[in-house]
């Protein structure tokens, strides 16, 4: 018996643009690499499975996952034509054509509304992504400022102790 994993996948479709698909994948990898570098993530280590993504500072991972899922689903709102055949002698074909025409009109207007909803959803998702990125960047800078303040307080305490030691020596 041959295991399904041992059998190579063979696609013989002249219409399939493999080079175009590979180029699109390369572009996406470059974009992700650039995004990772701006966020301070080692993309190569992450791709090898040896790196890690810094934890979201302010928001739980479930928010990021939800935003990713929304992005993946946004183009899947198109409605397709679905008309079932009715076996009726003589007028069945005429009824079928009439029903198909009516369904095409309904699908046309539903798809117009869906396109408008998609445009709205894209803008909302883009806005949310920018908002989350901005808030996380602000949180990171606040954390860095807090660390600097804590370090300065330690230095002040050290200097106070040093001044007291010098006063006691004199």
Buried (B, 14 or more C-beta within 10 A) or exposed (E): EEEEEEEEEEEEEEEEEEEEEEEEEEEEEEEBBEEBEEBEBBBEEBEEEEEEEEEBEEBEEEEBEEBEEBBEEBEEBEBEEEBEEEEEEEEEEEEBEEBEEEBEEEBEEEBEEBEEEBEEBBEEBEEBBEEBEEBBEEBBEEEEEEEEEEEEEEEEEEEEEEEEEEEEEE
